[in-house]
Amino acid sequence: MPYELAGRNVLITGGSRGLGAAIALAFAAQGANVAINYQSNSGAAAAVLDRLKQEHPRVKAVALQADVGSMAQCATLVERAKNELGGLDVVVGNAGYTKFSKFGDLDALSEEDWDKCWAVNVKGKLALLRAALPTFNANPDGGVFLITGSVASVQQSGSSMAYSVTKAAQLHLMKCLAATQGDKVRVNAVLPGILLTDWGEMYPPEAIETMKEKSALKSVTDLQDCADAYVMLAKNTSITGAKIQVDAGLFVNSA
Ligand SMILES: NC(=O)c1ccc[n+]([C@@H]2O[C@H](COP(=O)([O-])OP(=O)(O)OC[C@H]3O[C@@H](n4cnc5c(N)ncnc54)[C@H](OP(=O)(O)O)[C@@H]3O)[C@@H](O)[C@H]2O)c1
């Protein structure tokens, strides 16, 4: 059963830079209205908003500040997105948190670092769906909740141990939500490999080269290919509780 995206209202957390901005542009290209969330860089949010308005003048686009590491701010963000766009059909919980550190060093991360990873990567996602669910249940066609995981969700590696552990927990949360929250919501995750965003560029060039060399396709993950996976999942009415790994074959065994 087709689920058209034209005219739908979409909230993307961390939608002002990197993958989130690419997702916002991909949904707008489908004719969807988009609310892009950011944490503090209002200049980057304004630049993406300008681009959305120039390239897709018919869609509504707004930028909303909120820290998705706060459950209360997640709830307010969902409410504001719904009010500003005039409804809410799709929420993309994309923003994440890590502190780049030596993976196996148990002293590298403070209790605060672990708590922040848990807050942004897990609790924030729960809060987004909890706030959106009544609207999804009231929508004639329901709603869609998509989460940005990582290959670190399924590997014992990545930018930090706290990141990998909480991205794994996030994946389990996604399955729990898909299994329990009824037939008016589809819940899925996209697991990117290395993306050359501001975040990905924090890896040393040698590490990026090693990941490229290790991947089956000898490349980093293409940002547009990754954004297109969210569009596909939003449209597909038969997939829920699933993860899609978009990693250029970096970890084929866990795909
Ligand atoms: N890059 C990679 O290689 C890679 C690989 C696998 C998975 N991922 C995942 O992809 C997602 C996006 O990463 P990215 O590479 O696109 O990052 P990015 O380029 O650093 O963009 C970060 C975006 O998230 C926003 N943000 C950060 N913390 C936030 C918070 N607490 N509340 C609200 N917004 C917040 C930023 O807003 P401001 O501009 O205001 O700070 C910005 O819009 C993350 O979940 C990450 O774990 C990335």
PDBQT file of the ligand as one rigid body, heavy atoms in Angstrom, charges set to zero:
ROOT
HETATM    1  N1  LIG A 301      28.953  10.942  10.669  1.00  0.00    +0.000 N 
HETATM    2  C1  LIG A 301      29.100   9.631  10.784  1.00  0.00    +0.000 C 
HETATM    3  O1  LIG A 301      30.106   9.040  10.368  1.00  0.00    +0.000 OA
HETATM    4  C2  LIG A 301      27.986   8.821  11.407  1.00  0.00    +0.000 A 
HETATM    5  C3  LIG A 301      28.050   7.428  11.321  1.00  0.00    +0.000 A 
HETATM    6  C4  LIG A 301      27.046   6.664  11.882  1.00  0.00    +0.000 A 
HETATM    7  C5  LIG A 301      25.975   7.284  12.508  1.00  0.00    +0.000 A 
HETATM    8  N2  LIG A 301      25.935   8.641  12.588  1.00  0.00    +0.000 N 
HETATM    9  C6  LIG A 301      24.783   9.234  13.269  1.00  0.00    +0.000 C 
HETATM   10  O2  LIG A 301      24.160  10.164  12.409  1.00  0.00    +0.000 OA
HETATM   11  C7  LIG A 301      23.499  11.165  13.187  1.00  0.00    +0.000 C 
HETATM   12  C8  LIG A 301      23.839  12.525  12.629  1.00  0.00    +0.000 C 
HETATM   13  O3  LIG A 301      25.233  12.650  12.594  1.00  0.00    +0.000 OA
HETATM   14  P1  LIG A 301      25.956  13.713  11.632  1.00  0.00    +0.000 P 
HETATM   15  O4  LIG A 301      27.196  13.060  11.165  1.00  0.00    +0.000 OA
HETATM   16  O5  LIG A 301      25.006  14.249  10.637  1.00  0.00    +0.000 OA
HETATM   17  O6  LIG A 301      26.340  14.842  12.701  1.00  0.00    +0.000 OA
HETATM   18  P2  LIG A 301      26.683  16.368  12.490  1.00  0.00    +0.000 P 
HETATM   19  O7  LIG A 301      27.120  16.633  11.097  1.00  0.00    +0.000 OA
HETATM   20  O8  LIG A 301      27.637  16.673  13.604  1.00  0.00    +0.000 OA
HETATM   21  O9  LIG A 301      25.277  17.141  12.734  1.00  0.00    +0.000 OA
HETATM   22  C9  LIG A 301      24.778  17.241  13.998  1.00  0.00    +0.000 C 
HETATM   23  C10 LIG A 301      23.349  17.766  13.979  1.00  0.00    +0.000 C 
HETATM   24  O10 LIG A 301      22.708  17.342  15.184  1.00  0.00    +0.000 OA
HETATM   25  C11 LIG A 301      22.349  18.489  15.958  1.00  0.00    +0.000 C 
HETATM   26  N3  LIG A 301      22.472  18.137  17.368  1.00  0.00    +0.000 N 
HETATM   27  C12 LIG A 301      23.541  17.631  18.018  1.00  0.00    +0.000 A 
HETATM   28  N4  LIG A 301      23.244  17.423  19.315  1.00  0.00    +0.000 NA
HETATM   29  C13 LIG A 301      21.942  17.812  19.480  1.00  0.00    +0.000 A 
HETATM   30  C14 LIG A 301      21.066  17.862  20.581  1.00  0.00    +0.000 A 
HETATM   31  N5  LIG A 301      21.437  17.455  21.805  1.00  0.00    +0.000 N 
HETATM   32  N6  LIG A 301      19.811  18.341  20.382  1.00  0.00    +0.000 NA
HETATM   33  C15 LIG A 301      19.413  18.755  19.161  1.00  0.00    +0.000 A 
HETATM   34  N7  LIG A 301      20.204  18.739  18.073  1.00  0.00    +0.000 NA
HETATM   35  C16 LIG A 301      21.456  18.268  18.237  1.00  0.00    +0.000 A 
HETATM   36  C17 LIG A 301      23.283  19.587  15.488  1.00  0.00    +0.000 C 
HETATM   37  O11 LIG A 301      22.770  20.866  15.841  1.00  0.00    +0.000 OA
HETATM   38  P3  LIG A 301      23.801  22.115  16.058  1.00  0.00    +0.000 P 
HETATM   39  O12 LIG A 301      24.339  22.436  14.705  1.00  0.00    +0.000 OA
HETATM   40  O13 LIG A 301      22.966  23.187  16.653  1.00  0.00    +0.000 OA
HETATM   41  O14 LIG A 301      24.868  21.602  16.973  1.00  0.00    +0.000 OA
HETATM   42  C18 LIG A 301      23.288  19.296  13.991  1.00  0.00    +0.000 C 
HETATM   43  O15 LIG A 301      22.073  19.682  13.390  1.00  0.00    +0.000 OA
HETATM   44  C19 LIG A 301      23.927  10.916  14.637  1.00  0.00    +0.000 C 
HETATM   45  O16 LIG A 301      22.919  10.223  15.321  1.00  0.00    +0.000 OA
HETATM   46  C20 LIG A 301      25.157  10.025  14.509  1.00  0.00    +0.000 C 
HETATM   47  O17 LIG A 301      25.298   9.170  15.620  1.00  0.00    +0.000 OA
HETATM   48  C21 LIG A 301      26.906   9.429  12.052  1.00  0.00    +0.000 A 
ENDROOT
TORSDOF 0
